[in-house]
Amino acid sequence: MVVALRPRQWLKNVLVFAAPLAAGQLFAAHVLLPSIGAFIAFCAISSATYLVNDARDVDADRAHPTKRARPIAAGHLPKSTAIVMAAVLALGSLGLSLWIRPALAAVVLAYFVFTLSYSLLLKHEPVVELALLSVGFLLRAIAGGVASNLPISQWFLIVAGFGSLFMAAGKRYSELRAVTDADPLAERVPQRRALSGYTIGYLRFVWGTAAAVTISAYCLWAFDVGQHGNGALWAQWSIVPFVMALLRYAVIIDGGGAEAPEDAVLGDKVLLILGLAWAVLFTMGALGV
C-alpha cells in the first residue's frame, strides 16, 4: 500500500525548503517548522493525486511492462480503496495547510486542482501538459515562502519555473526517444498520446532553451543572495556546481535516461555529489557564513 503513494517521488517536495533557505532563515524555528509542515502537506497531496491517476489509468498500466507492477494495476490495491485513501490524504493535507497558514492552503489547493486537471483532462494535450507539469514544481517552490510568510525573489521564481520546464521537457524527450529508438518490428506498448504532438527536435529546443534561462536566472539570483549577507563569495561559487549539475542532467536527458527524474537523480553518483556541493555552498552563502 505504501508503494502506491510513490514515496520516491517525495524527493520533489524538498523544493519547499528552497525559498526559506535562500532567505537565510530556514533554520529559524518560526520558519523551519512551517516549512516541514508544508513538506508533509505536499507529500500527502501529491500521493493523493498519484492514487487518482493510477486508479484512472489502471487498464493502460496493465499493458505497460513496468507500470503493470503498480499496486492498483497489479490488483494488490482495489480502486475503491485507493480513491478513499486519496480523499483522506487530500483532506488531511488541506487541513494541515490551513492550520499552518491559509495562504499555504490556497497553494496546496491550486496544486491539487492543476494536478487533477492534468490527470483527468489535459495529460494528452501537447504543450499544455508540459506547462502543468512545470506548474506543479513551481507551486512546491512557492509553498515554502508562503508557509513562512517570507518574500520570494523574482529570480527564484524564474529559476524554479524554467528549471521545472527543463525537467518536464527532458522527461518527455526521454520518453519519445524510447519510442523512436525501439525496433519498429518489435511489439511496443501504447505510447503517451501527448508524445504524438512532439518531435525530438522540438523537445530538444524546449529543454535547451529552459536550461539556458535557468542558468542565467540562477546566476543573477546567486549574486542577489550574496548581496543580502556576508556570504557573497559562497553564493557566487555555488554557480559552478549548479551549472555542472544541470549540464550533467542534460547528458542523462540526451541519452534518453530521464523518463523518471527522481530515479535519474538518485542513480547518478556524480549528480548527487554536485548537488551536495551546491547545497553546501548555497547554504553558506544564504546564511552569510
C-alpha positions in Angstrom: 0.0 0.0 0.0 2.9 2.4 0.8 4.3 1.8 -2.7 1.1 3.2 -4.2 1.9 6.5 -2.5 5.2 6.7 -4.5 7.4 7.8 -1.7 10.4 8.0 -4.0 8.7 11.0 -5.7 8.5 12.9 -2.4 12.1 13.9 -3.3 10.4 16.6 -5.4 8.9 18.2 -2.4 12.2 19.3 -0.9 11.7 22.3 -3.1 9.5 23.8 -0.3 12.7 24.5 1.6 14.4 26.4 -1.2 12.8 29.9 -0.6 13.4 29.8 3.2 17.0 28.7 2.6 17.6 31.5 0.0 16.3 34.0 2.6 18.9 32.7 5.1 16.1 31.9 7.6 15.5 28.2 7.1 16.9 27.1 10.4 15.0 29.6 12.5 12.3 27.8 14.4 9.4 30.0 13.2 10.5 29.2 9.6 11.7 25.6 9.8 8.6 24.2 11.5 6.1 25.7 8.9 8.4 24.5 6.1 8.4 21.0 7.4 4.6 21.2 7.7 4.5 22.3 4.0 6.7 19.4 3.0 4.4 16.9 4.8 1.3 18.6 3.2 2.8 18.3 -0.3 3.8 14.7 0.3 0.2 13.9 1.2 -1.4 15.9 -1.6 0.9 14.6 -4.3 0.3 11.0 -3.1 -3.4 11.6 -3.3 -3.1 12.7 -6.9 -0.9 9.7 -7.7 -3.6 7.4 -6.4 -6.2 9.1 -8.5 -4.0 9.0 -11.6 -3.2 5.2 -11.1 -6.9 4.4 -10.5 -7.9 6.2 -13.7 -5.1 4.6 -15.8 -5.3 1.1 -14.4 -6.1 -0.5 -17.8 -3.3 1.3 -19.6 -0.9 0.5 -16.8 -1.7 -3.2 -17.0 -0.4 -3.2 -20.7 2.8 -1.4 -19.7 5.9 -3.5 -19.0 6.9 -1.7 -15.8 3.7 0.2 -14.7 1.8 -3.1 -14.5 3.7 -3.7 -11.2 1.9 -0.7 -9.6 -0.3 -1.9 -6.7 -3.6 -0.9 -8.4 -2.7 -2.3 -11.8 -1.4 -5.5 -10.2 -4.6 -5.9 -8.2 -2.9 -5.5 -4.8 -4.9 -2.4 -4.0 -8.6 -2.1 -5.0 -9.6 1.1 -6.9 -12.2 1.9 -4.4 -9.7 1.8 -1.5 -7.3 3.9 -3.5 -9.9 6.6 -4.0 -10.8 6.6 -0.3 -7.1 6.9 0.6 -6.8 9.8 -1.9 -9.7 11.6 -0.3 -8.3 11.2 3.2 -4.8 12.3 2.2 -6.2 15.3 0.3 -8.4 16.5 3.2 -5.5 15.9 5.7 -3.1 17.9 3.5 -5.6 20.8 3.1 -6.4 20.7 6.9 -2.7 20.8 7.8 -2.0 23.6 5.3 -4.9 25.7 6.6 -3.7 25.3 10.2 -0.2 26.5 9.2 -1.4 29.4 7.1 -4.5 30.0 4.9 -2.3 31.2 2.0 -0.5 27.8 2.1 -3.8 26.0 1.9 -4.5 28.1 -1.3 -1.2 26.9 -2.8 -1.9 23.3 -1.9 -5.4 23.5 -3.3 -4.1 25.1 -6.5 -1.6 22.2 -6.9 -4.4 19.7 -6.3 -6.6 21.4 -9.0 -3.9 21.7 -11.5 -2.7 18.1 -11.0 -6.2 16.7 -11.2 -6.8 18.7 -14.4 -3.6 17.1 -15.8 -4.6 13.6 -14.7 -8.2 13.6 -15.7 -8.4 16.0 -18.7 -5.2 17.5 -20.1 -2.4 15.0 -19.9 -2.8 14.2 -23.6 -2.6 17.8 -24.8 0.9 18.7 -26.1 2.5 21.9 -24.6 -0.4 22.3 -22.1 0.6 19.1 -20.3 4.2 20.4 -20.2 3.0 23.7 -18.6 1.0 21.8 -16.0 4.0 19.6 -15.1 6.1 22.7 -14.6 3.4 24.4 -12.5 3.5 21.5 -10.1 7.2 22.1 -9.4 6.7 25.8 -9.2 3.9 25.6 -6.7 6.1 23.5 -4.5 8.8 26.1 -4.6 6.3 28.9 -3.8 4.8 27.0 -0.9 8.0 27.2 1.2 7.9 31.0 1.2 4.2 31.2 1.7 4.2 28.8 4.6 6.7 31.0 6.5 5.4 34.3 5.2 8.7 35.2 3.5 9.1 37.3 0.4 10.0 35.3 -2.7 12.7 36.5 -5.0 11.7 37.1 -8.6 14.9 35.3 -9.7 14.0 32.4 -7.6 10.6 32.1 -9.3 12.3 32.2 -12.7 14.8 29.5 -11.7 12.0 27.3 -10.3 9.7 27.8 -13.3 12.2 27.3 -16.1 14.1 24.6 -14.1 10.7 22.8 -13.9 10.2 23.2 -17.6 13.7 21.8 -18.2 12.9 18.7 -16.2 9.4 18.2 -17.8 10.7 18.6 -21.3 13.6 16.3 -20.6 11.2 13.7 -19.3 9.1 13.8 -22.5 12.2 13.9 -24.6 13.4 10.7 -23.0 10.0 9.0 -23.4 9.9 10.0 -27.1 13.5 8.7 -27.6 12.4 5.4 -26.1 9.7 5.1 -28.6 11.6 6.3 -31.7 14.7 4.2 -30.9 12.7 1.0 -30.4 12.8 -1.8 -33.0 9.9 -1.0 -35.4 9.3 -4.7 -35.8 9.1 -5.3 -32.1 5.8 -5.1 -30.2 5.6 -1.8 -28.3 3.4 -0.6 -25.5 0.9 2.2 -26.3 2.8 5.5 -26.2 1.7 8.5 -24.2 -0.8 10.3 -26.6 0.8 13.7 -26.0 4.0 12.4 -27.5 2.4 12.4 -30.9 2.3 16.2 -30.8 6.1 16.5 -30.3 9.2 15.8 -32.3 12.7 15.1 -30.9 13.9 18.4 -32.3 11.1 20.4 -30.7 11.6 18.9 -27.3 15.4 19.4 -27.5 14.7 23.0 -28.3 12.4 23.4 -25.3 14.7 21.8 -22.7 17.8 23.6 -24.2 16.0 26.9 -24.0 14.7 26.2 -20.5 18.2 25.3 -19.4 19.7 28.5 -20.8 17.1 30.7 -19.0 17.5 28.7 -15.7 21.3 29.1 -15.7 21.1 32.8 -16.5 18.4 33.5 -13.8 20.4 31.4 -11.2 23.5 33.4 -11.8 21.5 36.6 -11.1 19.8 35.0 -8.1 23.1 33.8 -6.6 24.6 37.3 -6.8 21.4 38.7 -5.3 21.5 36.2 -2.4 25.1 37.1 -1.7 24.3 40.8 -1.5 22.0 40.3 1.4 24.6 38.9 3.7 28.3 38.2 4.2 28.4 35.1 2.1 28.6 36.7 -1.4 31.6 34.6 -2.3 30.0 31.3 -1.4 26.8 32.2 -3.2 28.7 33.1 -6.3 30.8 29.9 -6.1 27.6 27.9 -5.9 27.0 28.7 -9.6 29.8 26.3 -10.6 28.2 23.0 -9.2 24.7 24.3 -10.2 25.7 24.7 -13.8 27.7 21.4 -13.8 24.7 19.6 -12.3 22.4 21.0 -15.0 24.8 20.0 -17.7 25.2 16.6 -16.2 21.5 16.1 -16.1 21.4 17.2 -19.8 23.7 14.3 -20.6 21.2 12.0 -19.0 18.3 13.6 -20.9 20.2 13.4 -24.2 20.9 9.7 -23.6 17.1 9.1 -23.0 17.5 8.3 -19.3 15.3 10.9 -17.8 11.9 9.3 -18.0 11.8 9.1 -14.2 13.6 12.2 -13.0 13.8 11.0 -9.4 15.5 7.8 -10.5 17.8 9.6 -12.8 19.0 11.9 -10.0 19.3 9.2 -7.3 21.0 6.8 -9.7 23.8 9.1 -10.7 26.6 9.5 -8.2 28.3 12.4 -9.9 25.0 14.3 -9.9 24.5 13.6 -6.2 28.0 14.9 -5.4 27.4 18.0 -7.4 24.0 18.5 -5.7 25.6 18.2 -2.3 28.4 20.6 -3.2 25.8 23.1 -4.5 23.7 22.7 -1.3 26.7 23.4 1.0 27.9 26.4 -1.0 24.5 27.9 -1.4 23.6 27.4 2.3 26.8 29.1 3.4 26.1 32.0 1.0 22.5 32.3 2.2 23.4 32.2 5.8 26.3 34.6 5.4 28.9 32.3 6.8 
